[in-house]
Amino acid sequence: MATATPTRGAYSPPPGGSGAVSDGPGPRTWRSRLWRFDDLASPYAYIAPFFLIFGAFGLYPLLYTGWIALHRVEMTSLGQSEWVGWDNFSRILQDSEFWTAVANTFVIGVISTVPQLLVALGLAHLLNYKLRASTFWRTLILTPYATSVATAALVFALVFRADGGILNWVLHFAGIDNIDWGNGEWTSKIAISVIVIWRWTGYNALIYLAAMQAVPTDLYEAASIDGASRWQQFRKVTIPSLRPTILFTIVISTIGSMQLFGEPLLLQGGTLGSIGGSEHQYETLSIYLFNYGWKLGHLGPAAAVAWAMLVLLLLIALINWIVGRFVRKSAA
């Protein structure tokens, strides 16, 4: 006698059961609701600390500074404010000292950033070879970055002293008379740039070194087979591979040059640093802001200077982005 084979998917009642099928799932339990809430809320909980900290220490100070920039607020009477609108911005834009500070910041930024990044690129290229005690050399070039800005500035203040400075003592053997580094128009800028270069070259060199080690070795092997020398490999393989990293270091160095404060403040041991030199010859925007806000006590113009620095940074970042995009298109 033939028996019928049950079709796949057919319902078979459990043994001893009545065979009735449930109409649908029952009401959600509190565990399933808790699981769904955790699934939806966890990503926001993970990123919430960043936004809370950014809001408290980034966004709020920025907005509060903007509010102060539109009011007359004095250091001696912080609880009192008077609406002045754009007068604080007009005040600094009509001040020749502000434009002197802008020019000084730009010049110091250029003569410190360009040599710094070129030397860092060369050091990274050397450290990319297999050297003995490579960890020691990498730690050694990073030592200046670990030194505080106050210590570095005060040491270099002794080096650049007009009377009894180490550099003038060395130049004396070459027949060069004493140079008043701190009071010269260009010598003061060169002195500050030397401090910046000494502190930040190793930091940028390690960034370049990390990017170089990420370049595929197949590219170098192919270039070597084609007969390219080490210099040609550096120009044709290393530099194009490092373009995004170089653009990143340019942006970071530009931001750092806009914030130069400790080096010019302590160039002459703190005696004239607070006003950026006897003739404002190395007064940066940060020093200009410090003089307005903390020496004169006018917080409104000082806040306006801070916002002007932000606008300048955004303009420089835009220029860097345009140049980087142009370079990428020309290389494609």
Secondary structure as UniProt FT lines:
FT   TURN            8..9
FT   TURN            15..16
FT   HELIX           30..54
FT   HELIX           55..59
FT   HELIX           60..69
FT   STRAND          71..74
FT   TURN            75..76
FT   STRAND          77..83
FT   TURN            85..86
FT   HELIX           87..93
FT   HELIX           96..127
FT   TURN            132..133
FT   HELIX           134..146
FT   HELIX           149..159
FT   TURN            162..164
FT   HELIX           166..172
FT   TURN            173..175
FT   TURN            181..183
FT   TURN            185..186
FT   HELIX           187..213
FT   HELIX           217..225
FT   TURN            226..227
FT   HELIX           230..233
FT   HELIX           234..238
FT   HELIX           239..241
FT   HELIX           243..258
FT   HELIX           262..265
FT   TURN            267..270
FT   HELIX           273..275
FT   TURN            278..279
FT   TURN            281..282
FT   HELIX           285..290
FT   HELIX           291..295
FT   HELIX           299..331
//
